[in-house]
Amino acid sequence: MKRIVSNIQNLGFTIVNAPSEDKKVRAAGVMIDQTLVNGQSEGVSIRLISGAKKTGAVKLDKAALTDLLVAVREVLATEDN
C-alpha cells in the first residue's frame, strides 16, 4: 500500500480600484489565483472584475507572468510623472 499526502494551498489576490463618487466609474480590478501543491506551483490564473461580473479565468505560464510584471513596472514608472 502506498499512502500519498499532499498539501494543497490556494493563494489569491483581489486588486480593485479606489471607490469613486463618479457614477460613471464602476468598481473594477483583477483577481490573481495560484494553486500550490507541496510547495510547487500548479498554475496561475487571472480574472478581470467589472462591477459584480467576473470574466473567465485565463491561465498564465511563468514567462507570461514575467512579461506582465515588466509591463506593470513600466506603466507605474510613467504614472509617477
PDB file with SEQRES, HELIX, SHEET and CRYST1 records, atoms N, CA, C and O in Angstrom:
SEQRES   1 A   81  MET LYS ARG ILE VAL SER ASN ILE GLN ASN LEU GLY PHE          
SEQRES   2 A   81  THR ILE VAL ASN ALA PRO SER GLU ASP LYS LYS VAL ARG          
SEQRES   3 A   81  ALA ALA GLY VAL MET ILE ASP GLN THR LEU VAL ASN GLY          
SEQRES   4 A   81  GLN SER GLU GLY VAL SER ILE ARG LEU ILE SER GLY ALA          
SEQRES   5 A   81  LYS LYS THR GLY ALA VAL LYS LEU ASP LYS ALA ALA LEU          
SEQRES   6 A   81  THR ASP LEU LEU VAL ALA VAL ARG GLU VAL LEU ALA THR          
SEQRES   7 A   81  GLU ASP ASN                                                  
HELIX    1 AA1 LYS A   62  GLU A   79  1                                  18    
SHEET    1 AA1 4 ILE A   8  VAL A  16  0                                        
SHEET    2 AA1 4 ALA A  28  VAL A  37 -1                                        
SHEET    3 AA1 4 GLN A  40  SER A  50 -1                                        
SHEET    4 AA1 4 LYS A  53  LYS A  54 -1                                        
SHEET    1 AA2 2 GLN A  40  SER A  50  0                                        
SHEET    2 AA2 2 VAL A  58  LEU A  60 -1                                        
CRYST1    1.000    1.000    1.000  90.00  90.00  90.00 P 1           1          
ATOM      1  N   MET A   1       0.852  -1.175   0.000  1.00  0.00           N  
ATOM      2  CA  MET A   1       0.000   0.000   0.000  1.00  0.00           C  
ATOM      3  C   MET A   1       0.895   1.234   0.000  1.00  0.00           C  
ATOM      4  O   MET A   1       1.916   1.288   0.686  1.00  0.00           O  
ATOM      5  N   LYS A   2       0.484   2.220  -0.786  1.00  0.00           N  
ATOM      6  CA  LYS A   2       1.209   3.484  -0.862  1.00  0.00           C  
ATOM      7  C   LYS A   2       0.288   4.589  -0.388  1.00  0.00           C  
ATOM      8  O   LYS A   2      -0.821   4.749  -0.898  1.00  0.00           O  
ATOM      9  N   ARG A   3       0.746   5.340   0.576  1.00  0.00           N  
ATOM     10  CA  ARG A   3      -0.041   6.445   1.104  1.00  0.00           C  
ATOM     11  C   ARG A   3       0.507   7.748   0.541  1.00  0.00           C  
ATOM     12  O   ARG A   3       1.708   8.005   0.619  1.00  0.00           O  
ATOM     13  N   ILE A   4      -0.364   8.565  -0.023  1.00  0.00           N  
ATOM     14  CA  ILE A   4       0.042   9.850  -0.595  1.00  0.00           C  
ATOM     15  C   ILE A   4      -0.686  10.960   0.158  1.00  0.00           C  
ATOM     16  O   ILE A   4      -1.912  10.964   0.266  1.00  0.00           O  
ATOM     17  N   VAL A   5       0.092  11.887   0.666  1.00  0.00           N  
ATOM     18  CA  VAL A   5      -0.472  13.052   1.348  1.00  0.00           C  
ATOM     19  C   VAL A   5       0.020  14.286   0.609  1.00  0.00           C  
ATOM     20  O   VAL A   5       1.225  14.473   0.435  1.00  0.00           O  
ATOM     21  N   SER A   6      -0.906  15.122   0.178  1.00  0.00           N  
ATOM     22  CA  SER A   6      -0.497  16.349  -0.498  1.00  0.00           C  
ATOM     23  C   SER A   6      -0.995  17.548   0.278  1.00  0.00           C  
ATOM     24  O   SER A   6      -2.068  17.532   0.882  1.00  0.00           O  
ATOM     25  N   ASN A   7      -0.199  18.562   0.244  1.00  0.00           N  
ATOM     26  CA  ASN A   7      -0.515  19.807   0.919  1.00  0.00           C  
ATOM     27  C   ASN A   7      -0.929  20.804  -0.160  1.00  0.00           C  
ATOM     28  O   ASN A   7      -0.080  21.353  -0.862  1.00  0.00           O  
ATOM     29  N   ILE A   8      -2.230  21.035  -0.292  1.00  0.00           N  
ATOM     30  CA  ILE A   8      -2.750  21.928  -1.336  1.00  0.00           C  
ATOM     31  C   ILE A   8      -3.100  23.274  -0.709  1.00  0.00           C  
ATOM     32  O   ILE A   8      -3.825  23.344   0.283  1.00  0.00           O  
ATOM     33  N   GLN A   9      -2.565  24.352  -1.313  1.00  0.00           N  
ATOM     34  CA  GLN A   9      -2.871  25.711  -0.874  1.00  0.00           C  
ATOM     35  C   GLN A   9      -3.350  26.509  -2.079  1.00  0.00           C  
ATOM     36  O   GLN A   9      -2.844  26.357  -3.191  1.00  0.00           O  
ATOM     37  N   ASN A  10      -4.321  27.350  -1.833  1.00  0.00           N  
ATOM     38  CA  ASN A  10      -4.776  28.288  -2.850  1.00  0.00           C  
ATOM     39  C   ASN A  10      -4.451  29.687  -2.364  1.00  0.00           C  
ATOM     40  O   ASN A  10      -4.891  30.109  -1.294  1.00  0.00           O  
ATOM     41  N   LEU A  11      -3.679  30.396  -3.162  1.00  0.00           N  
ATOM     42  CA  LEU A  11      -3.267  31.750  -2.835  1.00  0.00           C  
ATOM     43  C   LEU A  11      -4.000  32.690  -3.780  1.00  0.00           C  
ATOM     44  O   LEU A  11      -3.932  32.526  -4.998  1.00  0.00           O  
ATOM     45  N   GLY A  12      -4.695  33.663  -3.230  1.00  0.00           N  
ATOM     46  CA  GLY A  12      -5.470  34.556  -4.082  1.00  0.00           C  
ATOM     47  C   GLY A  12      -5.295  36.012  -3.712  1.00  0.00           C  
ATOM     48  O   GLY A  12      -5.195  36.364  -2.537  1.00  0.00           O  
ATOM     49  N   PHE A  13      -5.261  36.853  -4.729  1.00  0.00           N  
ATOM     50  CA  PHE A  13      -5.182  38.299  -4.549  1.00  0.00           C  
ATOM     51  C   PHE A  13      -6.315  38.939  -5.339  1.00  0.00           C  
ATOM     52  O   PHE A  13      -6.563  38.573  -6.488  1.00  0.00           O  
ATOM     53  N   THR A  14      -6.999  39.891  -4.725  1.00  0.00           N  
ATOM     54  CA  THR A  14      -8.007  40.684  -5.422  1.00  0.00           C  
ATOM     55  C   THR A  14      -7.556  42.131  -5.339  1.00  0.00           C  
ATOM     56  O   THR A  14      -7.413  42.687  -4.251  1.00  0.00           O  
ATOM     57  N   ILE A  15      -7.335  42.733  -6.493  1.00  0.00           N  
ATOM     58  CA  ILE A  15      -6.876  44.112  -6.573  1.00  0.00           C  
ATOM     59  C   ILE A  15      -7.970  44.924  -7.265  1.00  0.00           C  
ATOM     60  O   ILE A  15      -8.318  44.652  -8.414  1.00  0.00           O  
ATOM     61  N   VAL A  16      -8.514  45.930  -6.558  1.00  0.00           N  
ATOM     62  CA  VAL A  16      -9.584  46.749  -7.134  1.00  0.00           C  
ATOM     63  C   VAL A  16      -9.216  48.219  -7.038  1.00  0.00           C  
ATOM     64  O   VAL A  16      -8.413  48.622  -6.196  1.00  0.00           O  
ATOM     65  N   ASN A  17      -9.824  49.022  -7.923  1.00  0.00           N  
ATOM     66  CA  ASN A  17      -9.559  50.460  -7.893  1.00  0.00           C  
ATOM     67  C   ASN A  17     -10.235  51.100  -6.686  1.00  0.00           C  
ATOM     68  O   ASN A  17     -11.128  50.516  -6.073  1.00  0.00           O  
ATOM     69  N   ALA A  18      -9.798  52.291  -6.363  1.00  0.00           N  
ATOM     70  CA  ALA A  18     -10.344  53.008  -5.208  1.00  0.00           C  
ATOM     71  C   ALA A  18     -11.793  53.400  -5.489  1.00  0.00           C  
ATOM     72  O   ALA A  18     -12.153  53.666  -6.636  1.00  0.00           O  
ATOM     73  N   PRO A  19     -12.624  53.437  -4.447  1.00  0.00           N  
ATOM     74  CA  PRO A  19     -14.012  53.872  -4.628  1.00  0.00           C  
ATOM     75  C   PRO A  19     -14.073  55.295  -5.192  1.00  0.00           C  
ATOM     76  O   PRO A  19     -13.224  56.135  -4.893  1.00  0.00           O  
ATOM     77  N   SER A  20     -15.087  55.541  -6.004  1.00  0.00           N  
ATOM     78  CA  SER A  20     -15.224  56.853  -6.640  1.00  0.00           C  
ATOM     79  C   SER A  20     -16.642  57.367  -6.461  1.00  0.00           C  
ATOM     80  O   SER A  20     -17.600  56.594  -6.472  1.00  0.00           O  
ATOM     81  N   GLU A  21     -16.768  58.674  -6.298  1.00  0.00           N  
ATOM     82  CA  GLU A  21     -18.082  59.316  -6.216  1.00  0.00           C  
ATOM     83  C   GLU A  21     -18.716  59.451  -7.598  1.00  0.00           C  
ATOM     84  O   GLU A  21     -19.926  59.641  -7.720  1.00  0.00           O  
ATOM     85  N   ASP A  22     -17.884  59.351  -8.639  1.00  0.00           N  
ATOM     86  CA  ASP A  22     -18.348  59.475 -10.023  1.00  0.00           C  
ATOM     87  C   ASP A  22     -19.207  58.266 -10.385  1.00  0.00           C  
ATOM     88  O   ASP A  22     -18.742  57.129 -10.314  1.00  0.00           O  
ATOM     89  N   LYS A  23     -20.464  58.511 -10.773  1.00  0.00           N  
ATOM     90  CA  LYS A  23     -21.391  57.429 -11.111  1.00  0.00           C  
ATOM     91  C   LYS A  23     -20.950  56.644 -12.342  1.00  0.00           C  
ATOM     92  O   LYS A  23     -21.359  55.497 -12.525  1.00  0.00           O  
ATOM     93  N   LYS A  24     -20.114  57.254 -13.192  1.00  0.00           N  
ATOM     94  CA  LYS A  24     -19.658  56.589 -14.416  1.00  0.00           C  
ATOM     95  C   LYS A  24     -18.531  55.598 -14.145  1.00  0.00           C  
ATOM     96  O   LYS A  24     -18.222  54.767 -14.998  1.00  0.00           O  
ATOM     97  N   VAL A  25     -17.919  55.676 -12.974  1.00  0.00           N  
ATOM     98  CA  VAL A  25     -16.794  54.795 -12.640  1.00  0.00           C  
ATOM     99  C   VAL A  25     -17.305  53.650 -11.775  1.00  0.00           C  
ATOM    100  O   VAL A  25     -17.746  53.857 -10.645  1.00  0.00           O  
ATOM    101  N   ARG A  26     -17.237  52.424 -12.332  1.00  0.00           N  
ATOM    102  CA  ARG A  26     -17.668  51.249 -11.579  1.00  0.00           C  
ATOM    103  C   ARG A  26     -16.472  50.603 -10.894  1.00  0.00           C  
ATOM    104  O   ARG A  26     -15.323  50.816 -11.283  1.00  0.00           O  
ATOM    105  N   ALA A  27     -16.760  49.817  -9.877  1.00  0.00           N  
ATOM    106  CA  ALA A  27     -15.699  49.038  -9.234  1.00  0.00           C  
ATOM    107  C   ALA A  27     -15.112  48.093 -10.278  1.00  0.00           C  
ATOM    108  O   ALA A  27     -15.845  47.412 -10.996  1.00  0.00           O  
ATOM    109  N   ALA A  28     -13.786  48.059 -10.356  1.00  0.00           N  
ATOM    110  CA  ALA A  28     -13.134  47.203 -11.339  1.00  0.00           C  
ATOM    111  C   ALA A  28     -11.773  46.785 -10.798  1.00  0.00           C  
ATOM    112  O   ALA A  28     -11.206  47.442  -9.925  1.00  0.00           O  
ATOM    113  N   GLY A  29     -11.266  45.691 -11.326  1.00  0.00           N  
ATOM    114  CA  GLY A  29      -9.955  45.225 -10.890  1.00  0.00           C  
ATOM    115  C   GLY A  29      -9.621  43.868 -11.479  1.00  0.00           C  
ATOM    116  O   GLY A  29     -10.166  43.460 -12.505  1.00  0.00           O  
ATOM    117  N   VAL A  30      -8.710  43.177 -10.803  1.00  0.00           N  
ATOM    118  CA  VAL A  30      -8.279  41.847 -11.251  1.00  0.00           C  
ATOM    119  C   VAL A  30      -8.179  40.910 -10.049  1.00  0.00           C  
ATOM    120  O   VAL A  30      -7.963  41.338  -8.915  1.00  0.00           O  
ATOM    121  N   MET A  31      -8.341  39.629 -10.336  1.00  0.00           N  
ATOM    122  CA  MET A  31      -8.108  38.578  -9.350  1.00  0.00           C  
ATOM    123  C   MET A  31      -6.972  37.713  -9.872  1.00  0.00           C  
ATOM    124  O   MET A  31      -6.967  37.322 -11.040  1.00  0.00           O  
ATOM    125  N   ILE A  32      -6.014  37.417  -9.010  1.00  0.00           N  
ATOM    126  CA  ILE A  32      -4.908  36.531  -9.364  1.00  0.00           C  
ATOM    127  C   ILE A  32      -4.950  35.356  -8.389  1.00  0.00           C  
ATOM    128  O   ILE A  32      -4.904  35.553  -7.175  1.00  0.00           O  
ATOM    129  N   ASP A  33      -5.035  34.148  -8.913  1.00  0.00           N  
ATOM    130  CA  ASP A  33      -5.096  32.943  -8.092  1.00  0.00           C  
ATOM    131  C   ASP A  33      -3.964  31.995  -8.462  1.00  0.00           C  
ATOM    132  O   ASP A  33      -3.639  31.823  -9.636  1.00  0.00           O  
ATOM    133  N   GLN A  34      -3.372  31.385  -7.446  1.00  0.00           N  
ATOM    134  CA  GLN A  34      -2.312  30.400  -7.664  1.00  0.00           C  
ATOM    135  C   GLN A  34      -2.612  29.181  -6.805  1.00  0.00           C  
ATOM    136  O   GLN A  34      -2.987  29.308  -5.639  1.00  0.00           O  
ATOM    137  N   THR A  35      -2.443  27.999  -7.387  1.00  0.00           N  
ATOM    138  CA  THR A  35      -2.586  26.753  -6.654  1.00  0.00           C  
ATOM    139  C   THR A  35      -1.204  26.172  -6.410  1.00  0.00           C  
ATOM    140  O   THR A  35      -0.414  25.997  -7.338  1.00  0.00           O  
ATOM    141  N   LEU A  36      -0.924  25.874  -5.139  1.00  0.00           N  
ATOM    142  CA  LEU A  36       0.350  25.279  -4.753  1.00  0.00           C  
ATOM    143  C   LEU A  36       0.089  23.879  -4.207  1.00  0.00           C  
ATOM    144  O   LEU A  36      -0.762  23.697  -3.336  1.00  0.00           O  
ATOM    145  N   VAL A  37       0.814  22.901  -4.715  1.00  0.00           N  
ATOM    146  CA  VAL A  37       0.729  21.537  -4.215  1.00  0.00           C  
ATOM    147  C   VAL A  37       2.121  21.143  -3.746  1.00  0.00           C  
ATOM    148  O   VAL A  37       3.072  21.108  -4.527  1.00  0.00           O  
ATOM    149  N   ASN A  38       2.219  20.851  -2.465  1.00  0.00           N  
ATOM    150  CA  ASN A  38       3.509  20.516  -1.850  1.00  0.00           C  
ATOM    151  C   ASN A  38       4.579  21.561  -2.151  1.00  0.00           C  
ATOM    152  O   ASN A  38       5.737  21.225  -2.398  1.00  0.00           O  
ATOM    153  N   GLY A  39       4.178  22.828  -2.129  1.00  0.00           N  
ATOM    154  CA  GLY A  39       5.113  23.927  -2.335  1.00  0.00           C  
ATOM    155  C   GLY A  39       5.442  24.227  -3.788  1.00  0.00           C  
ATOM    156  O   GLY A  39       6.211  25.150  -4.057  1.00  0.00           O  
ATOM    157  N   GLN A  40       4.889  23.484  -4.728  1.00  0.00           N  
ATOM    158  CA  GLN A  40       5.144  23.697  -6.157  1.00  0.00           C  
ATOM    159  C   GLN A  40       3.908  24.303  -6.816  1.00  0.00           C  
ATOM    160  O   GLN A  40       2.783  23.866  -6.571  1.00  0.00           O  
ATOM    161  N   SER A  41       4.129  25.313  -7.653  1.00  0.00           N  
ATOM    162  CA  SER A  41       3.016  25.951  -8.347  1.00  0.00           C  
ATOM    163  C   SER A  41       2.412  24.992  -9.370  1.00  0.00           C  
ATOM    164  O   SER A  41       3.122  24.363 -10.155  1.00  0.00           O  
ATOM    165  N   GLU A  42       1.098  24.897  -9.341  1.00  0.00           N  
ATOM    166  CA  GLU A  42       0.369  24.080 -10.312  1.00  0.00           C  
ATOM    167  C   GLU A  42      -0.359  24.949 -11.322  1.00  0.00           C  
ATOM    168  O   GLU A  42      -1.052  24.439 -12.202  1.00  0.00           O  
ATOM    169  N   GLY A  43      -0.204  26.255 -11.199  1.00  0.00           N  
ATOM    170  CA  GLY A  43      -0.824  27.141 -12.163  1.00  0.00           C  
ATOM    171  C   GLY A  43      -1.262  28.454 -11.555  1.00  0.00           C  
ATOM    172  O   GLY A  43      -1.544  28.552 -10.361  1.00  0.00           O  
ATOM    173  N   VAL A  44      -1.311  29.467 -12.414  1.00  0.00           N  
ATOM    174  CA  VAL A  44      -1.742  30.807 -12.030  1.00  0.00           C  
ATOM    175  C   VAL A  44      -2.820  31.239 -13.011  1.00  0.00           C  
ATOM    176  O   VAL A  44      -2.685  31.054 -14.221  1.00  0.00           O  
ATOM    177  N   SER A  45      -3.888  31.815 -12.481  1.00  0.00           N  
ATOM    178  CA  SER A  45      -4.949  32.311 -13.356  1.00  0.00           C  
ATOM    179  C   SER A  45      -5.293  33.744 -12.969  1.00  0.00           C  
ATOM    180  O   SER A  45      -5.136  34.163 -11.823  1.00  0.00           O  
ATOM    181  N   ILE A  46      -5.769  34.478 -13.972  1.00  0.00           N  
ATOM    182  CA  ILE A  46      -6.161  35.877 -13.785  1.00  0.00           C  
ATOM    183  C   ILE A  46      -7.578  36.057 -14.315  1.00  0.00           C  
ATOM    184  O   ILE A  46      -7.942  35.515 -15.358  1.00  0.00           O  
ATOM    185  N   ARG A  47      -8.366  36.828 -13.575  1.00  0.00           N  
ATOM    186  CA  ARG A  47      -9.727  37.187 -13.993  1.00  0.00           C  
ATOM    187  C   ARG A  47      -9.876  38.704 -13.883  1.00  0.00           C  
ATOM    188  O   ARG A  47      -9.309  39.327 -12.985  1.00  0.00           O  
ATOM    189  N   LEU A  48     -10.627  39.282 -14.784  1.00  0.00           N  
ATOM    190  CA  LEU A  48     -10.973  40.703 -14.683  1.00  0.00           C  
ATOM    191  C   LEU A  48     -12.276  40.834 -13.920  1.00  0.00           C  
ATOM    192  O   LEU A  48     -13.153  39.976 -14.021  1.00  0.00           O  
ATOM    193  N   ILE A  49     -12.403  41.912 -13.152  1.00  0.00           N  
ATOM    194  CA  ILE A  49     -13.625  42.208 -12.402  1.00  0.00           C  
ATOM    195  C   ILE A  49     -14.168  43.530 -12.933  1.00  0.00           C  
ATOM    196  O   ILE A  49     -13.444  44.523 -13.014  1.00  0.00           O  
ATOM    197  N   SER A  50     -15.443  43.532 -13.289  1.00  0.00           N  
ATOM    198  CA  SER A  50     -16.102  44.758 -13.724  1.00  0.00           C  
ATOM    199  C   SER A  50     -17.458  44.811 -13.036  1.00  0.00           C  
ATOM    200  O   SER A  50     -18.391  44.102 -13.413  1.00  0.00           O  
ATOM    201  N   GLY A  51     -17.552  45.660 -12.024  1.00  0.00           N  
ATOM    202  CA  GLY A  51     -18.776  45.683 -11.231  1.00  0.00           C  
ATOM    203  C   GLY A  51     -18.915  44.369 -10.493  1.00  0.00           C  
ATOM    204  O   GLY A  51     -17.993  43.947  -9.795  1.00  0.00           O  
ATOM    205  N   ALA A  52     -20.060  43.717 -10.639  1.00  0.00           N  
ATOM    206  CA  ALA A  52     -20.290  42.433  -9.975  1.00  0.00           C  
ATOM    207  C   ALA A  52     -19.904  41.258 -10.872  1.00  0.00           C  
ATOM    208  O   ALA A  52     -19.984  40.104 -10.450  1.00  0.00           O  
ATOM    209  N   LYS A  53     -19.487  41.545 -12.108  1.00  0.00           N  
ATOM    210  CA  LYS A  53     -19.165  40.478 -13.063  1.00  0.00           C  
ATOM    211  C   LYS A  53     -17.685  40.144 -13.050  1.00  0.00           C  
ATOM    212  O   LYS A  53     -16.835  41.013 -12.855  1.00  0.00           O  
ATOM    213  N   LYS A  54     -17.391  38.859 -13.262  1.00  0.00           N  
ATOM    214  CA  LYS A  54     -16.012  38.386 -13.396  1.00  0.00           C  
ATOM    215  C   LYS A  54     -15.887  37.651 -14.720  1.00  0.00           C  
ATOM    216  O   LYS A  54     -16.802  36.939 -15.135  1.00  0.00           O  
ATOM    217  N   THR A  55     -14.750  37.827 -15.379  1.00  0.00           N  
ATOM    218  CA  THR A  55     -14.514  37.096 -16.619  1.00  0.00           C  
ATOM    219  C   THR A  55     -14.078  35.676 -16.291  1.00  0.00           C  
ATOM    220  O   THR A  55     -13.819  35.349 -15.133  1.00  0.00           O  
ATOM    221  N   GLY A  56     -14.001  34.842 -17.308  1.00  0.00           N  
ATOM    222  CA  GLY A  56     -13.464  33.501 -17.130  1.00  0.00           C  
ATOM    223  C   GLY A  56     -11.986  33.586 -16.797  1.00  0.00           C  
ATOM    224  O   GLY A  56     -11.313  34.557 -17.142  1.00  0.00           O  
ATOM    225  N   ALA A  57     -11.495  32.569 -16.130  1.00  0.00           N  
ATOM    226  CA  ALA A  57     -10.083  32.545 -15.735  1.00  0.00           C  
ATOM    227  C   ALA A  57      -9.192  32.303 -16.953  1.00  0.00           C  
ATOM    228  O   ALA A  57      -9.501  31.478 -17.813  1.00  0.00           O  
ATOM    229  N   VAL A  58      -8.087  33.036 -17.007  1.00  0.00           N  
ATOM    230  CA  VAL A  58      -7.071  32.860 -18.044  1.00  0.00           C  
ATOM    231  C   VAL A  58      -5.812  32.357 -17.352  1.00  0.00           C  
ATOM    232  O   VAL A  58      -5.284  33.029 -16.465  1.00  0.00           O  
ATOM    233  N   LYS A  59      -5.331  31.198 -17.742  1.00  0.00           N  
ATOM    234  CA  LYS A  59      -4.124  30.635 -17.132  1.00  0.00           C  
ATOM    235  C   LYS A  59      -2.887  31.229 -17.795  1.00  0.00           C  
ATOM    236  O   LYS A  59      -2.813  31.325 -19.021  1.00  0.00           O  
ATOM    237  N   LEU A  60      -1.911  31.630 -16.969  1.00  0.00           N  
ATOM    238  CA  LEU A  60      -0.670  32.207 -17.474  1.00  0.00           C  
ATOM    239  C   LEU A  60       0.518  31.372 -16.995  1.00  0.00           C  
ATOM    240  O   LEU A  60       0.558  30.929 -15.847  1.00  0.00           O  
ATOM    241  N   ASP A  61       1.484  31.164 -17.896  1.00  0.00           N  
ATOM    242  CA  ASP A  61       2.707  30.470 -17.504  1.00  0.00           C  
ATOM    243  C   ASP A  61       3.697  31.481 -16.928  1.00  0.00           C  
ATOM    244  O   ASP A  61       3.416  32.679 -16.891  1.00  0.00           O  
ATOM    245  N   LYS A  62       4.853  30.997 -16.480  1.00  0.00           N  
ATOM    246  CA  LYS A  62       5.820  31.876 -15.823  1.00  0.00           C  
ATOM    247  C   LYS A  62       6.324  32.968 -16.767  1.00  0.00           C  
ATOM    248  O   LYS A  62       6.514  34.106 -16.338  1.00  0.00           O  
ATOM    249  N   ALA A  63       6.542  32.645 -18.035  1.00  0.00           N  
ATOM    250  CA  ALA A  63       7.019  33.650 -18.994  1.00  0.00           C  
ATOM    251  C   ALA A  63       5.993  34.775 -19.146  1.00  0.00           C  
ATOM    252  O   ALA A  63       6.366  35.947 -19.191  1.00  0.00           O  
ATOM    253  N   ALA A  64       4.712  34.430 -19.227  1.00  0.00           N  
ATOM    254  CA  ALA A  64       3.665  35.450 -19.358  1.00  0.00           C  
ATOM    255  C   ALA A  64       3.573  36.294 -18.092  1.00  0.00           C  
ATOM    256  O   ALA A  64       3.380  37.508 -18.170  1.00  0.00           O  
ATOM    257  N   LEU A  65       3.711  35.661 -16.920  1.00  0.00           N  
ATOM    258  CA  LEU A  65       3.681  36.416 -15.665  1.00  0.00           C  
ATOM    259  C   LEU A  65       4.859  37.376 -15.569  1.00  0.00           C  
ATOM    260  O   LEU A  65       4.711  38.496 -15.080  1.00  0.00           O  
ATOM    261  N   THR A  66       6.021  36.946 -16.030  1.00  0.00           N  
ATOM    262  CA  THR A  66       7.204  37.802 -16.023  1.00  0.00           C  
ATOM    263  C   THR A  66       7.000  38.999 -16.944  1.00  0.00           C  
ATOM    264  O   THR A  66       7.344  40.125 -16.584  1.00  0.00           O  
ATOM    265  N   ASP A  67       6.439  38.759 -18.137  1.00  0.00           N  
ATOM    266  CA  ASP A  67       6.134  39.855 -19.063  1.00  0.00           C  
ATOM    267  C   ASP A  67       5.118  40.819 -18.460  1.00  0.00           C  
ATOM    268  O   ASP A  67       5.236  42.033 -18.629  1.00  0.00           O  
ATOM    269  N   LEU A  68       4.124  40.285 -17.757  1.00  0.00           N  
ATOM    270  CA  LEU A  68       3.127  41.122 -17.105  1.00  0.00           C  
ATOM    271  C   LEU A  68       3.779  42.004 -16.040  1.00  0.00           C  
ATOM    272  O   LEU A  68       3.454  43.186 -15.929  1.00  0.00           O  
ATOM    273  N   LEU A  69       4.682  41.443 -15.273  1.00  0.00           N  
ATOM    274  CA  LEU A  69       5.398  42.209 -14.249  1.00  0.00           C  
ATOM    275  C   LEU A  69       6.207  43.338 -14.870  1.00  0.00           C  
ATOM    276  O   LEU A  69       6.197  44.457 -14.356  1.00  0.00           O  
ATOM    277  N   VAL A  70       6.902  43.068 -15.960  1.00  0.00           N  
ATOM    278  CA  VAL A  70       7.688  44.091 -16.657  1.00  0.00           C  
ATOM    279  C   VAL A  70       6.765  45.202 -17.155  1.00  0.00           C  
ATOM    280  O   VAL A  70       7.077  46.385 -17.014  1.00  0.00           O  
ATOM    281  N   ALA A  71       5.632  44.818 -17.736  1.00  0.00           N  
ATOM    282  CA  ALA A  71       4.686  45.809 -18.262  1.00  0.00           C  
ATOM    283  C   ALA A  71       4.128  46.690 -17.145  1.00  0.00           C  
ATOM    284  O   ALA A  71       4.033  47.906 -17.312  1.00  0.00           O  
ATOM    285  N   VAL A  72       3.756  46.095 -16.011  1.00  0.00           N  
ATOM    286  CA  VAL A  72       3.204  46.862 -14.896  1.00  0.00           C  
ATOM    287  C   VAL A  72       4.255  47.812 -14.332  1.00  0.00           C  
ATOM    288  O   VAL A  72       3.937  48.952 -13.994  1.00  0.00           O  
ATOM    289  N   ARG A  73       5.494  47.360 -14.227  1.00  0.00           N  
ATOM    290  CA  ARG A  73       6.561  48.249 -13.742  1.00  0.00           C  
ATOM    291  C   ARG A  73       6.750  49.439 -14.674  1.00  0.00           C  
ATOM    292  O   ARG A  73       6.942  50.565 -14.214  1.00  0.00           O  
ATOM    293  N   GLU A  74       6.696  49.194 -15.981  1.00  0.00           N  
ATOM    294  CA  GLU A  74       6.860  50.289 -16.947  1.00  0.00           C  
ATOM    295  C   GLU A  74       5.698  51.274 -16.848  1.00  0.00           C  
ATOM    296  O   GLU A  74       5.905  52.487 -16.894  1.00  0.00           O  
ATOM    297  N   VAL A  75       4.498  50.765 -16.714  1.00  0.00           N  
ATOM    298  CA  VAL A  75       3.326  51.636 -16.575  1.00  0.00           C  
ATOM    299  C   VAL A  75       3.419  52.466 -15.292  1.00  0.00           C  
ATOM    300  O   VAL A  75       3.143  53.666 -15.303  1.00  0.00           O  
ATOM    301  N   LEU A  76       3.809  51.826 -14.193  1.00  0.00           N  
ATOM    302  CA  LEU A  76       3.939  52.550 -12.922  1.00  0.00           C  
ATOM    303  C   LEU A  76       5.015  53.622 -12.985  1.00  0.00           C  
ATOM    304  O   LEU A  76       4.873  54.675 -12.363  1.00  0.00           O  
ATOM    305  N   ALA A  77       6.080  53.373 -13.721  1.00  0.00           N  
ATOM    306  CA  ALA A  77       7.155  54.363 -13.845  1.00  0.00           C  
ATOM    307  C   ALA A  77       6.651  55.637 -14.515  1.00  0.00           C  
ATOM    308  O   ALA A  77       7.098  56.730 -14.165  1.00  0.00           O  
ATOM    309  N   THR A  78       5.743  55.520 -15.456  1.00  0.00           N  
ATOM    310  CA  THR A  78       5.202  56.709 -16.133  1.00  0.00           C  
ATOM    311  C   THR A  78       4.074  57.341 -15.337  1.00  0.00           C  
ATOM    312  O   THR A  78       3.776  58.517 -15.543  1.00  0.00           O  
ATOM    313  N   GLU A  79       3.437  56.605 -14.436  1.00  0.00           N  
ATOM    314  CA  GLU A  79       2.361  57.170 -13.614  1.00  0.00           C  
ATOM    315  C   GLU A  79       2.906  58.177 -12.616  1.00  0.00           C  
ATOM    316  O   GLU A  79       2.183  59.091 -12.219  1.00  0.00           O  
ATOM    317  N   ASP A  80       4.142  58.041 -12.205  1.00  0.00           N  
ATOM    318  CA  ASP A  80       4.723  58.972 -11.227  1.00  0.00           C  
ATOM    319  C   ASP A  80       5.018  60.338 -11.831  1.00  0.00           C  
ATOM    320  O   ASP A  80       5.162  61.314 -11.095  1.00  0.00           O  
ATOM    321  N   ASN A  81       5.110  60.426 -13.144  1.00  0.00           N  
ATOM    322  CA  ASN A  81       5.480  61.695 -13.806  1.00  0.00           C  
ATOM    323  C   ASN A  81       4.294  62.617 -13.939  1.00  0.00           C  
ATOM    324  O   ASN A  81       4.427  63.720 -14.469  1.00  0.00           O  
TER     325      ASN A  81                                                      
END                                                                             
